[in-house]
């Protein structure tokens, strides 16, 4: 699936919840970043603008201290935060990240972990997001805040 904002043509119809769930449940099967991170949808709320996922990092994503490398943790947070906005907007736009800040609290073991993204405010052109990722034992590994461009579909070139 091409990002809705890059597809051209008329804006896509808003996806209903069951279609969003089916699309996100297959996300880890696609050959892009979600597959590398081991993304697995847990749940989401269109109305409350959040998404939770489990990630299954592999040893290839570890640093020299045998925990998940910080840039990979940041990518996981970017994934759940961006998807929270896409879910809230029902996949009718693109949401490229403009700025992101990550704070690290505890090492993230190379084991399945849970993350949650929340769209805190969605305006006409910009959205604000927060994310948290937890270690398997329930400690906060990292938190992030981010802004993204809410990018409408561009008409197809003639």
Secondary structure, 3 states (H helix, E strand, C coil): CCCHHHCCCCCCCCCCHHHHHHHHHCHHHCCCHHHHHCCEEEEEECCCCEEEEEECCCHHHECCCCEECHHHHHHHHHHHHHHHHHHHCCCCCECCEEEEEEEECCCCECCCEEEEEEEEEECCCEEEEEEEEECCCCCEEEEEEEEEECECCCCCCC
